[in-house]
């Protein structure tokens, strides 16, 4: 019996390693380097999702499920609105992350300091329905003269964010939701795995979209001294230590520093980037 149990555990361990590295076959990860003292990988959530395909399909939301949100014609102009989402606590403890809620806290505090009215959705409050409702409200406020920001930190997969109740909300859903926006000053930032499609589907004049990964690579939780996602840590450091005023400068700093961080660790490859379609310098 002990021999059979050992064989089963060995097989499960090997399978887990294969799943975790499957979205980046060229990466030099081994099961021993997936988690280290320096980081914890935020993997492609699809590799962890053991639900039947039919159930996953029911919990996947794309452009076909979205509506172009109608702008609030009665909304006051000249205001700042932000939605900040951070999910460390997912349905099922095996799906949890470490510092996504801290990412949300840091972004929420910064945006409040900059004069934004901030809606926070963290952990078990960041359900599919709550996120969809909050996005609809934010998109309705995206009228000319208002400044809009949306921040997400958590699991990602193939261009989708993952809600605490394990729904996939895709980049195309977000793109459609904000397609009526007339605000000329909007910032979106995503610290998640395989989230690069957000940069494409949310790109429009007057917007900056920053992403911690491309369509294939991972994002990471940093070590205890960072107490943030790695990308978010360098975004905060850019503002707090380097004293950057403009989002463009801060985003470039975060990308450069995340690449340098990865280069110092054997086998880690990253792909942070940002799309700048804002005319001039974007100050929060």
KEKE-3310 file (N, C-alpha, C; in steps of 0.2 Angstrom, whole numbers, plus 5000, padded with zeros to 4 digits):
npx = (5004:5010:5019:5011:5004:5015:5019:5008:5008:5020:5017:5006:5013:5022:5013:5007:5018:5020:5008:5009:5019:5015:5009:5020:5031:5044:5050:5062:5058:5057:5049:5055:5058:5047:5041:5050:5062:5062:5051:5034:5025:5012:5001:4995:4978:4970:4977:4975:4962:4951:4938:4924:4924:4912:4906:4916:4915:4902:4906:4913:4916:4914:4915:4903:4895:4894:4889:4890:4892:4880:4883:4882:4872:4869:4879:4891:4904:4922:4927:4936:4936:4938:4941:4946:4953:4957:4962:4967:4961:4953:4940:4941:4956:4967:4969:4973:4982:4995:4999:4989:4979:4986:4991:4980:4976:4987:4986:4973:4975:4984:4977:4966:4973:4977:4965:4954:4938:4936:4932:4932:4936:4939:4946:4934:4924:4925:4917:4910:4898:4898:4910:4906:4895:4902:4911:4902:4896:4908:4911:4900:4903:4913:4914:4917:4929:4929:4941:4947:4951:4956:4961:4968:4973:4977:4973:4975:4971:4975:4971:4960:4953:4951:4938:4934:4925:4928:4926:4929:4933:4934:4946:4940:4927:4929:4934:4922:4913:4918:4917:4910:4915:4919:4928:4944:4955:4961:4966:4972:4977:4985:4990:4993:4993:4996:4990:4991:4982:4973:4979:4978:4964:4959:4964:4964:4962:4968:4970:4980:4987:4993:5002:5007:5011:5013:5004:5007:5016:5020:5014:5020:5021:5030:5044:5044:5049:5045:5031:5021:5013:5026:5027:5018:5024:5035:5029:5024:5036:5041:5033:5034:5048:5056:5050:5041:5030:5022:5012:5017:5031:5032:5027:5036:5048:5043:5042:5056:5062:5056:5060:5074:5074:5069:5080:5089:5086:5087:5081:5068:5057:5049:5037:5032:5023:5017:5004:5003:4992:4989:4988:5001:5008:5003:4997:4992)
npy = (4994:5006:5008:5009:5021:5030:5029:5035:5048:5053:5053:5062:5073:5075:5077:5089:5098:5098:5103:5116:5122:5122:5132:5139:5132:5135:5140:5139:5132:5121:5109:5112:5125:5133:5138:5149:5156:5169:5172:5169:5160:5166:5157:5152:5151:5142:5130:5125:5123:5111:5109:5102:5104:5109:5116:5126:5133:5138:5148:5157:5173:5183:5195:5192:5191:5203:5221:5236:5249:5261:5278:5289:5302:5312:5313:5322:5332:5332:5325:5311:5294:5277:5259:5246:5231:5216:5200:5188:5178:5164:5154:5139:5133:5129:5137:5150:5166:5177:5191:5199:5206:5215:5222:5229:5237:5245:5252:5257:5266:5275:5280:5286:5296:5304:5310:5302:5295:5280:5263:5248:5231:5216:5200:5188:5197:5200:5195:5187:5194:5205:5212:5214:5222:5233:5237:5241:5252:5260:5262:5269:5281:5286:5298:5312:5323:5317:5307:5291:5276:5259:5245:5229:5214:5198:5181:5176:5171:5167:5180:5183:5189:5182:5179:5179:5168:5160:5163:5167:5182:5190:5199:5204:5206:5216:5226:5228:5233:5245:5252:5263:5274:5291:5298:5306:5302:5289:5275:5259:5245:5229:5216:5201:5184:5179:5190:5199:5202:5212:5224:5225:5225:5235:5246:5263:5279:5291:5283:5273:5257:5245:5230:5215:5204:5195:5187:5174:5172:5172:5181:5187:5184:5193:5192:5192:5204:5212:5211:5212:5210:5207:5216:5226:5230:5237:5247:5254:5257:5266:5277:5280:5280:5284:5295:5297:5307:5305:5293:5286:5287:5280:5267:5263:5262:5251:5241:5239:5237:5225:5216:5216:5211:5198:5193:5191:5179:5162:5155:5162:5171:5185:5197:5211:5226:5241:5250:5266:5277:5290:5307:5317:5320:5308:5311:5305)
npz = (5000:5004:4994:4983:4986:4986:4973:4967:4972:4966:4953:4952:4956:4946:4935:4940:4938:4924:4920:4926:4918:4906:4898:4893:4885:4881:4892:4905:4917:4931:4942:4954:4953:4952:4963:4974:4986:4981:4974:4969:4957:4947:4940:4923:4924:4919:4918:4931:4933:4936:4932:4923:4905:4900:4911:4913:4901:4903:4913:4906:4899:4886:4872:4866:4877:4882:4884:4876:4886:4891:4891:4906:4904:4913:4922:4932:4926:4925:4935:4944:4943:4949:4948:4958:4959:4967:4970:4980:4988:4982:4977:4984:4992:4985:4975:4978:4979:4984:4986:4980:4985:4993:4982:4977:4988:4989:4976:4978:4988:4983:4972:4978:4985:4974:4971:4966:4966:4973:4970:4978:4976:4983:4985:4992:4989:4976:4965:4950:4946:4954:4949:4936:4937:4944:4934:4924:4930:4931:4917:4913:4918:4911:4903:4892:4899:4912:4922:4921:4929:4930:4939:4940:4949:4950:4947:4930:4913:4897:4891:4899:4915:4931:4941:4959:4961:4951:4937:4920:4913:4899:4888:4877:4882:4891:4882:4874:4884:4887:4875:4871:4878:4881:4887:4888:4895:4902:4911:4912:4921:4923:4933:4930:4925:4907:4901:4891:4880:4884:4882:4869:4866:4874:4870:4864:4858:4870:4880:4892:4894:4904:4906:4915:4908:4893:4880:4883:4894:4912:4927:4943:4961:4972:4984:5002:5006:4996:4996:4987:4970:4958:4947:4951:4962:4957:4950:4961:4967:4957:4958:4972:4976:4965:4962:4951:4941:4930:4921:4910:4912:4924:4921:4911:4919:4928:4919:4915:4927:4931:4920:4923:4936:4933:4925:4935:4940:4938:4924:4923:4914:4908:4902:4903:4898:4890:4882:4875:4871:4874:4872:4876:4893:4905:4920:4936)
capx = (5000:5014:5022:5006:5003:5021:5019:5002:5010:5025:5013:5003:5018:5024:5008:5007:5024:5018:5002:5011:5023:5012:5008:5026:5035:5051:5052:5066:5055:5056:5045:5058:5059:5041:5041:5057:5062:5062:5045:5029:5022:5005:5001:4989:4973:4967:4981:4973:4955:4949:4930:4922:4924:4905:4906:4921:4911:4897:4909:4917:4912:4917:4912:4896:4891:4895:4886:4893:4889:4878:4886:4877:4872:4868:4885:4895:4911:4928:4929:4940:4933:4943:4939:4952:4951:4963:4960:4971:4957:4949:4936:4946:4962:4973:4969:4974:4988:4998:4999:4985:4975:4990:4992:4974:4977:4992:4983:4968:4977:4987:4972:4963:4978:4976:4958:4949:4933:4938:4928:4937:4933:4944:4945:4928:4919:4926:4913:4909:4892:4901:4914:4902:4891:4906:4913:4896:4896:4914:4911:4895:4905:4918:4912:4922:4930:4931:4947:4945:4956:4954:4966:4966:4978:4975:4974:4974:4972:4973:4967:4955:4954:4948:4935:4935:4920:4931:4923:4934:4930:4939:4948:4935:4922:4931:4934:4916:4910:4921:4918:4906:4918:4922:4934:4951:4960:4959:4972:4970:4983:4983:4995:4991:4996:4994:4985:4993:4977:4970:4983:4976:4957:4957:4968:4960:4964:4967:4971:4986:4985:4999:5001:5012:5013:5010:4998:5009:5020:5017:5016:5023:5021:5037:5045:5041:5051:5041:5024:5017:5015:5032:5025:5015:5029:5040:5025:5023:5042:5042:5030:5036:5055:5059:5046:5038:5024:5018:5011:5022:5038:5032:5026:5043:5052:5041:5044:5063:5064:5054:5065:5080:5072:5069:5086:5093:5084:5088:5075:5062:5056:5044:5035:5028:5023:5011:5002:5002:4988:4987:4992:5004:5010:4997:4997:4986)
capy = (5000:5012:5009:5012:5028:5034:5030:5040:5055:5054:5054:5068:5079:5076:5080:5096:5101:5098:5108:5123:5125:5120:5138:5142:5127:5137:5142:5134:5130:5114:5110:5115:5133:5136:5142:5149:5161:5175:5173:5163:5161:5167:5153:5152:5148:5136:5124:5123:5122:5104:5108:5100:5109:5112:5121:5131:5137:5142:5153:5161:5178:5186:5200:5190:5192:5210:5226:5243:5252:5268:5284:5293:5309:5317:5313:5328:5332:5335:5320:5305:5287:5271:5253:5243:5224:5212:5194:5183:5173:5161:5148:5133:5136:5128:5142:5156:5169:5179:5198:5203:5211:5221:5227:5233:5242:5251:5256:5261:5272:5280:5284:5291:5302:5308:5313:5298:5291:5273:5257:5242:5224:5212:5193:5185:5201:5201:5190:5189:5198:5211:5215:5216:5228:5239:5239:5245:5259:5264:5263:5274:5287:5288:5304:5317:5328:5313:5303:5284:5271:5252:5241:5222:5210:5191:5176:5177:5165:5168:5186:5184:5189:5176:5181:5174:5163:5156:5165:5170:5188:5191:5206:5207:5208:5223:5231:5230:5237:5252:5255:5270:5279:5297:5301:5306:5301:5283:5271:5252:5241:5222:5212:5194:5179:5179:5196:5204:5204:5218:5229:5226:5225:5241:5252:5268:5286:5294:5278:5269:5251:5242:5223:5212:5198:5195:5182:5167:5172:5173:5186:5184:5187:5194:5189:5195:5211:5216:5211:5214:5207:5210:5221:5231:5232:5241:5252:5258:5260:5271:5283:5282:5281:5287:5301:5299:5310:5303:5285:5283:5286:5274:5261:5261:5260:5245:5236:5239:5233:5218:5212:5215:5206:5191:5191:5189:5173:5157:5152:5166:5175:5190:5201:5217:5231:5245:5254:5273:5281:5296:5313:5321:5316:5306:5312:5302)
capz = (5000:5004:4988:4978:4988:4984:4965:4965:4973:4961:4946:4953:4956:4939:4931:4942:4935:4917:4920:4927:4913:4899:4894:4891:4884:4880:4899:4909:4924:4933:4948:4960:4953:4951:4969:4977:4991:4978:4970:4968:4950:4946:4933:4919:4929:4915:4920:4938:4933:4935:4931:4916:4900:4899:4916:4911:4896:4906:4917:4902:4897:4880:4869:4865:4883:4884:4880:4876:4892:4889:4896:4910:4902:4919:4927:4933:4923:4928:4941:4944:4946:4948:4951:4959:4960:4970:4972:4983:4991:4977:4978:4985:4994:4981:4969:4981:4978:4990:4987:4975:4989:4994:4976:4977:4994:4987:4971:4980:4992:4978:4968:4982:4986:4968:4970:4963:4970:4972:4971:4979:4976:4985:4988:4990:4986:4969:4961:4943:4946:4957:4944:4930:4940:4945:4927:4920:4933:4929:4910:4912:4920:4906:4899:4891:4905:4918:4922:4923:4930:4932:4941:4942:4951:4952:4942:4923:4908:4889:4890:4904:4922:4934:4947:4965:4960:4945:4931:4916:4910:4894:4886:4872:4886:4893:4876:4872:4889:4887:4868:4871:4882:4877:4891:4884:4900:4905:4913:4914:4923:4925:4935:4930:4919:4901:4901:4886:4876:4887:4879:4862:4866:4877:4867:4861:4859:4876:4885:4893:4896:4906:4908:4918:4905:4886:4879:4885:4900:4918:4931:4949:4967:4974:4990:5008:5006:4991:4998:4981:4964:4956:4942:4955:4967:4954:4949:4967:4968:4953:4961:4979:4977:4960:4962:4944:4941:4924:4921:4905:4915:4929:4917:4908:4925:4930:4914:4915:4933:4931:4916:4927:4942:4930:4923:4940:4943:4933:4920:4923:4908:4909:4896:4904:4893:4890:4876:4877:4866:4877:4869:4881:4898:4909:4927:4939)
cpx = (5004:5017:5017:5005:5009:5021:5013:5005:5015:5022:5010:5008:5021:5019:5007:5012:5022:5013:5005:5015:5021:5011:5014:5031:5042:5054:5057:5064:5056:5052:5048:5059:5053:5039:5048:5056:5061:5055:5040:5025:5015:5003:4995:4984:4970:4970:4979:4966:4953:4941:4929:4922:4917:4904:4910:4918:4906:4899:4914:4913:4916:4913:4905:4892:4891:4890:4890:4889:4887:4881:4880:4877:4871:4874:4889:4902:4916:4930:4933:4937:4938:4939:4945:4950:4957:4960:4966:4967:4952:4945:4941:4953:4968:4974:4971:4981:4990:4997:4994:4981:4979:4991:4986:4974:4981:4989:4978:4970:4980:4982:4968:4967:4977:4969:4953:4944:4934:4933:4932:4933:4939:4942:4938:4923:4920:4923:4912:4903:4894:4905:4911:4898:4896:4909:4908:4896:4902:4913:4905:4897:4911:4916:4917:4923:4931:4937:4945:4951:4953:4960:4964:4973:4975:4977:4972:4974:4970:4969:4962:4957:4950:4945:4936:4930:4922:4927:4929:4930:4936:4941:4943:4929:4923:4931:4927:4912:4912:4921:4914:4910:4920:4927:4940:4957:4958:4965:4969:4977:4981:4990:4993:4994:4993:4988:4986:4987:4973:4973:4980:4968:4954:4960:4963:4963:4963:4968:4978:4984:4992:4997:5007:5015:5010:5005:5000:5012:5016:5018:5018:5021:5028:5038:5042:5043:5048:5034:5019:5018:5022:5031:5022:5020:5033:5035:5025:5030:5044:5039:5033:5044:5058:5055:5043:5032:5019:5018:5016:5029:5038:5031:5033:5048:5050:5043:5051:5065:5062:5058:5071:5079:5072:5076:5091:5091:5084:5081:5069:5062:5049:5042:5030:5028:5017:5010:5000:4999:4986:4991:4995:5007:5004:4999:4991:4982)
cpy = (5006:5013:5012:5019:5032:5035:5035:5047:5057:5056:5061:5074:5080:5079:5087:5100:5103:5103:5115:5126:5124:5126:5141:5136:5129:5139:5137:5132:5123:5115:5113:5123:5136:5140:5143:5155:5168:5177:5167:5165:5162:5163:5154:5148:5142:5129:5121:5121:5115:5103:5105:5105:5113:5117:5127:5136:5141:5148:5157:5166:5182:5192:5199:5191:5199:5215:5232:5247:5259:5273:5287:5300:5314:5317:5320:5327:5334:5331:5314:5299:5282:5265:5249:5236:5220:5206:5189:5177:5170:5156:5142:5135:5134:5133:5149:5159:5173:5187:5202:5208:5217:5225:5231:5238:5247:5255:5260:5267:5277:5284:5288:5297:5307:5311:5309:5295:5284:5268:5251:5236:5219:5205:5191:5190:5202:5196:5192:5194:5205:5215:5217:5222:5234:5241:5243:5252:5263:5266:5269:5281:5290:5293:5308:5322:5324:5309:5296:5280:5264:5248:5234:5218:5203:5186:5178:5171:5167:5174:5187:5185:5184:5179:5176:5168:5159:5157:5168:5176:5190:5198:5209:5209:5215:5228:5233:5234:5244:5256:5261:5275:5285:5301:5300:5305:5295:5278:5264:5248:5234:5218:5204:5190:5180:5184:5201:5206:5210:5224:5231:5228:5232:5247:5256:5274:5289:5289:5275:5263:5247:5235:5220:5206:5199:5190:5175:5167:5173:5180:5183:5188:5188:5191:5194:5202:5215:5217:5214:5209:5210:5216:5227:5234:5238:5248:5257:5261:5266:5278:5285:5284:5285:5294:5303:5302:5307:5295:5282:5282:5280:5268:5258:5258:5253:5239:5234:5235:5226:5213:5211:5210:5199:5189:5189:5182:5168:5155:5156:5171:5179:5194:5207:5222:5236:5249:5261:5276:5287:5302:5317:5317:5315:5306:5309:5308)
cpz = (5000:4998:4983:4980:4985:4976:4963:4966:4968:4955:4947:4953:4949:4935:4933:4939:4928:4916:4921:4922:4906:4895:4891:4890:4884:4887:4902:4916:4925:4939:4954:4959:4952:4957:4972:4983:4988:4975:4970:4961:4951:4939:4929:4923:4925:4917:4927:4938:4931:4933:4924:4911:4899:4905:4915:4906:4898:4910:4913:4899:4892:4878:4867:4871:4885:4881:4881:4881:4889:4894:4900:4908:4907:4924:4927:4929:4927:4935:4939:4947:4944:4951:4952:4962:4962:4973:4974:4985:4985:4980:4978:4986:4989:4975:4972:4979:4984:4991:4983:4979:4991:4988:4976:4982:4992:4981:4973:4984:4988:4974:4972:4984:4980:4966:4967:4968:4968:4974:4972:4979:4977:4987:4986:4988:4979:4964:4954:4943:4949:4952:4938:4932:4940:4938:4923:4923:4931:4922:4909:4914:4916:4901:4898:4897:4912:4916:4925:4924:4932:4933:4943:4944:4953:4947:4935:4919:4901:4888:4894:4911:4925:4941:4953:4965:4953:4939:4927:4912:4905:4892:4881:4876:4888:4888:4874:4877:4889:4880:4867:4874:4878:4881:4887:4889:4904:4906:4915:4915:4925:4927:4936:4924:4913:4899:4896:4881:4878:4884:4872:4862:4870:4875:4863:4862:4866:4882:4886:4896:4898:4908:4910:4914:4897:4886:4882:4892:4906:4922:4938:4955:4969:4981:4996:5008:5001:4994:4993:4975:4961:4952:4946:4960:4963:4951:4955:4968:4964:4955:4967:4979:4971:4958:4955:4945:4935:4924:4916:4908:4920:4926:4914:4913:4927:4926:4914:4921:4933:4926:4920:4933:4939:4928:4929:4943:4937:4930:4920:4917:4909:4902:4898:4899:4894:4883:4878:4871:4869:4874:4875:4887:4903:4916:4930:4942)
residu = (UNK:UNK:UNK:UNK:UNK:UNK:UNK:UNK:UNK:UNK:UNK:UNK:UNK:UNK:UNK:UNK:UNK:UNK:UNK:UNK:UNK:UNK:UNK:UNK:UNK:UNK:UNK:UNK:UNK:UNK:UNK:UNK:UNK:UNK:UNK:UNK:UNK:UNK:UNK:UNK:UNK:UNK:UNK:UNK:UNK:UNK:UNK:UNK:UNK:UNK:UNK:UNK:UNK:UNK:UNK:UNK:UNK:UNK:UNK:UNK:UNK:UNK:UNK:UNK:UNK:UNK:UNK:UNK:UNK:UNK:UNK:UNK:UNK:UNK:UNK:UNK:UNK:UNK:UNK:UNK:UNK:UNK:UNK:UNK:UNK:UNK:UNK:UNK:UNK:UNK:UNK:UNK:UNK:UNK:UNK:UNK:UNK:UNK:UNK:UNK:UNK:UNK:UNK:UNK:UNK:UNK:UNK:UNK:UNK:UNK:UNK:UNK:UNK:UNK:UNK:UNK:UNK:UNK:UNK:UNK:UNK:UNK:UNK:UNK:UNK:UNK:UNK:UNK:UNK:UNK:UNK:UNK:UNK:UNK:UNK:UNK:UNK:UNK:UNK:UNK:UNK:UNK:UNK:UNK:UNK:UNK:UNK:UNK:UNK:UNK:UNK:UNK:UNK:UNK:UNK:UNK:UNK:UNK:UNK:UNK:UNK:UNK:UNK:UNK:UNK:UNK:UNK:UNK:UNK:UNK:UNK:UNK:UNK:UNK:UNK:UNK:UNK:UNK:UNK:UNK:UNK:UNK:UNK:UNK:UNK:UNK:UNK:UNK:UNK:UNK:UNK:UNK:UNK:UNK:UNK:UNK:UNK:UNK:UNK:UNK:UNK:UNK:UNK:UNK:UNK:UNK:UNK:UNK:UNK:UNK:UNK:UNK:UNK:UNK:UNK:UNK:UNK:UNK:UNK:UNK:UNK:UNK:UNK:UNK:UNK:UNK:UNK:UNK:UNK:UNK:UNK:UNK:UNK:UNK:UNK:UNK:UNK:UNK:UNK:UNK:UNK:UNK:UNK:UNK:UNK:UNK:UNK:UNK:UNK:UNK:UNK:UNK:UNK:UNK:UNK:UNK:UNK:UNK:UNK:UNK:UNK:UNK:UNK:UNK:UNK:UNK:UNK:UNK:UNK:UNK:UNK:UNK:UNK:UNK:UNK:UNK:UNK:UNK:UNK:UNK:UNK:UNK:UNK:UNK)
# end
